């Protein structure tokens, strides 16, 4: 099984040579890009959340209602924390 790093390396080498077919192949295989959380500044993979959390869903709803930040700009832990704080009645 190919790791995300080797997929990314293959993508970048294809991008440097201009091989469109290899670029499309790499993208279709799902290179997961790391993101930086706007709250805690931790690197996270947007597909990182492996377990279901109702508090994270509440955080997503809260963030969507505010409209200030995109849900995908925060890591799963920060979204869960916002959901719990909102559930407890605290406003960030």
Rosetta blueprint (number, residue, H / E / L):
1 X L
2 X L
3 X L
4 X H
5 X H
6 X H
7 X H
8 X H
9 X H
10 X H
11 X H
12 X H
13 X H
14 X H
15 X H
16 X H
17 X H
18 X L
19 X L
20 X H
21 X H
22 X H
23 X H
24 X H
25 X H
26 X H
27 X H
28 X H
29 X L
30 X L
31 X L
32 X L
33 X L
34 X E
35 X E
36 X E
37 X L
38 X L
39 X L
40 X L
41 X L
42 X L
43 X E
44 X E
45 X E
46 X L
47 X L
48 X L
49 X L
50 X L
51 X L
52 X L
53 X L
54 X H
55 X H
56 X H
57 X H
58 X H
59 X H
60 X H
61 X H
62 X H
63 X H
64 X H
65 X H
66 X H
67 X L
68 X L
69 X L
70 X L
71 X H
72 X H
73 X H
74 X L
75 X L
76 X H
77 X H
78 X H
79 X H
80 X H
81 X H
82 X H
83 X H
84 X H
85 X H
86 X H
87 X H
88 X H
89 X L
90 X L
91 X L
92 X L
